[in-house]
Amino acid sequence: MKRINDQLVTVLIPNRNSSIYIAETLDSVLTQTYTNWECIIVDDHSTDNSLEIIKPYIEKQPDKIKLFLNTRKGACSARNVAFKYSEGDYIQYLDADDLLSPNKIEEQLKLFSQFGENILVNCKWGRFTGNKESVKWEKQPIDKDYDHPIDWLTESWMGKGMAQTAVWLTPRHLIEKAGPWNESLQINQDGEFFSRVLIHAQAIKFAPDAGVYYRSGNVQSITQNKPQSRAKAESLLRSYQSYERVLSIHDTPAIRKALGNNYLTYLYQFNSLFPDLCNKAEQAFKELGLKKMWAVGGKSFQKLVKIVGFRNALKIKKIT
């Protein structure tokens, strides 16, 4: 295994119309305390002045920062193209409006140096609007070490937390095993992708002193663009169905319940909007061998479920 300072880390940035934020994002890469990195930017047919902002960075460090152009195919396609051109031993995904703490890569690489290259390393993340000093760090039960990555997935699917895309620092060989980002998905692309990566890792280590700043309020963000459209609802359901591939490797009652929890959450979210899709989600729940539905969602809905049952609670929620 290479010494820590010999490891090349590739930062992959998909960009589309992020002229307002891209300079700050690139600055968070340039100010990393770990300096053996390259940055691959793939522009997905931007129509603003993003490229004019990016080019001076390339001119200053042409050996470290590279730009490639992609026809408008979305962020997942851009990430796949960026990975194709990357050379790093480790991969850092970073959206064009988010930021890395200066010590992010260095702190995570220390754990690889200690525990080997067959693990995944993540860190804390927090939301901010405008100035990063306004960040509010998420405090989640899943922010800890896991001897078995499937347990992280199980607890995350049971609602104990989520991972922002950039928190992971990932060995290249795990991504090669997992395969590319699913370019057909419109939502939860990172959840689907990293579920495939995690099942190939031997453990997860948490770097408490590293951090990712997740920008809220970006109107260009995919999560801000018609979050409850039918196309996105269909895409979300497909991403949940794809999670079931873990059963071919790990099949336990706890995992089946966690998979089922995704479908119940889906019913809670979309029951009044897309009944036909919810019928598919309910059928998928049953096919997991699960019978009794349990409470999910907000506190008032959970109280209602305990009184009248899940299906009746959905009916009441639909008319109120």
GIQUI-V168922 format. One record per backbone hydrogen bond with DSSP energy under -0.5 kcal/mol. CO is the residue of the C=O (numbers start at 0). NH is the residue of the N-H. E is the energy in kcal/mol with one decimal. If there is no record, write none. Layout:
# GIQUI-V168922
<<CO;NH;E> <CO;NH;E>>
This chain:
# GIQUI-V168922
<<2;5;-1.7> <2;6;-0.6> <3;6;-1.1> <6;8;-0.5> <7;88;-2.4> <7;89;-1.7> <8;10;-0.5> <8;37;-2.3> <9;11;-0.6> <9;91;-3.2> <10;12;-0.6> <10;39;-2.7> <11;13;-0.5> <11;93;-2.4> <12;41;-2.4> <13;95;-0.8> <14;43;-3.5> <17;20;-1.2> <17;21;-2.9> <20;24;-2.0> <21;25;-2.7> <22;26;-2.4> <23;27;-1.6> <24;28;-0.8> <25;28;-0.7> <25;29;-2.6> <26;30;-1.9> <28;31;-1.6> <32;34;-0.5> <34;36;-1.7> <35;8;-1.8> <37;10;-2.9> <38;40;-0.6> <38;65;-2.7> <39;12;-2.7> <40;42;-0.6> <40;67;-2.6> <41;14;-2.7> <41;43;-0.5> <42;44;-1.1> <42;69;-2.8> <48;52;-1.4> <49;52;-0.5> <49;53;-2.2> <50;54;-2.5> <51;55;-0.6> <53;56;-1.0> <53;57;-1.5> <54;58;-2.5> <55;59;-1.7> <56;60;-1.8> <60;63;-1.4> <60;64;-2.4> <63;38;-3.7> <65;40;-3.0> <67;42;-2.7> <69;44;-0.6> <70;72;-1.0> <73;77;-1.9> <74;78;-2.5> <75;79;-2.1> <76;80;-2.5> <77;81;-2.5> <78;82;-2.4> <79;83;-1.8> <80;84;-1.4> <81;85;-0.7> <82;85;-0.8> <88;171;-2.7> <89;9;-2.8> <90;92;-0.6> <90;169;-2.1> <91;11;-2.7> <94;97;-1.5> <98;212;-2.8> <100;103;-2.2> <101;32;-2.6> <102;106;-2.7> <103;107;-1.7> <104;108;-2.5> <105;109;-1.6> <106;110;-0.8> <107;110;-0.6> <107;111;-1.4> <108;112;-2.5> <109;113;-1.4> <110;114;-2.8> <111;115;-2.3> <117;201;-3.3> <117;202;-0.5> <118;170;-0.6> <119;204;-2.6> <120;168;-2.4> <121;206;-2.7> <123;211;-1.2> <124;137;-2.5> <125;213;-3.4> <126;135;-2.3> <127;215;-3.0> <128;130;-1.1> <130;133;-2.0> <131;134;-1.8> <134;136;-0.6> <135;126;-1.4> <137;139;-0.6> <139;142;-1.6> <141;143;-2.1> <145;203;-2.7> <147;150;-2.2> <147;151;-0.7> <148;151;-0.6> <148;152;-1.9> <149;153;-2.4> <150;154;-2.4> <151;155;-2.6> <152;156;-2.9> <153;157;-1.2> <154;159;-2.2> <155;158;-1.9> <155;160;-0.5> <159;140;-0.6> <159;141;-1.1> <163;166;-2.1> <164;167;-0.8> <168;120;-1.5> <169;90;-3.0> <170;173;-1.0> <170;174;-1.2> <171;175;-2.2> <172;176;-1.5> <173;177;-2.0> <174;178;-2.3> <180;182;-0.9> <181;184;-1.1> <187;191;-2.1> <188;192;-2.5> <189;193;-2.8> <190;194;-1.4> <191;195;-1.0> <192;195;-0.8> <192;196;-1.6> <193;197;-2.9> <194;198;-1.0> <196;199;-1.6> <197;200;-1.5> <202;119;-2.0> <203;145;-2.7> <204;121;-2.3> <205;207;-0.9> <206;123;-0.6> <206;209;-1.3> <209;123;-1.0> <210;100;-2.5> <211;125;-2.1> <211;213;-0.7> <212;98;-2.2> <212;214;-0.6> <213;127;-2.1> <216;218;-0.8> <217;220;-1.7> <220;223;-1.2> <220;224;-0.6> <221;224;-0.7> <223;225;-1.0> <225;228;-1.7> <228;232;-2.2> <229;233;-2.8> <230;234;-2.0> <231;235;-2.7> <232;236;-2.0> <233;237;-2.1> <234;238;-2.1> <235;239;-2.1> <236;240;-2.5> <237;241;-2.1> <238;242;-1.0> <240;243;-1.2> <241;244;-1.8> <242;245;-2.2> <243;246;-1.7> <244;247;-1.5> <245;248;-1.6> <245;249;-3.6> <249;251;-0.5> <251;255;-2.3> <252;256;-2.3> <253;257;-2.0> <254;258;-2.6> <255;259;-2.4> <256;260;-2.0> <257;261;-1.2> <258;262;-1.2> <259;263;-2.2> <260;264;-2.3> <261;265;-1.9> <262;266;-2.3> <263;267;-2.4> <264;268;-1.9> <265;269;-2.6> <266;270;-1.7> <269;272;-1.0> <269;273;-2.6> <273;277;-2.0> <274;278;-2.0> <275;279;-1.3> <276;280;-2.0> <277;281;-2.6> <278;282;-2.1> <279;283;-2.3> <280;284;-1.9> <281;285;-2.2> <282;286;-2.3> <283;287;-0.6> <284;287;-0.9> <284;289;-1.1> <285;288;-2.2> <297;301;-2.4> <298;302;-2.1> <299;303;-1.9> <300;304;-2.5> <301;305;-1.5> <302;306;-0.9> <303;306;-0.7> <303;307;-2.9> <304;308;-2.2> <308;312;-2.0> <309;313;-2.1> <310;314;-1.9> <311;315;-2.2> <312;316;-2.5> <313;317;-2.0> <314;318;-1.1> <315;319;-0.8>>
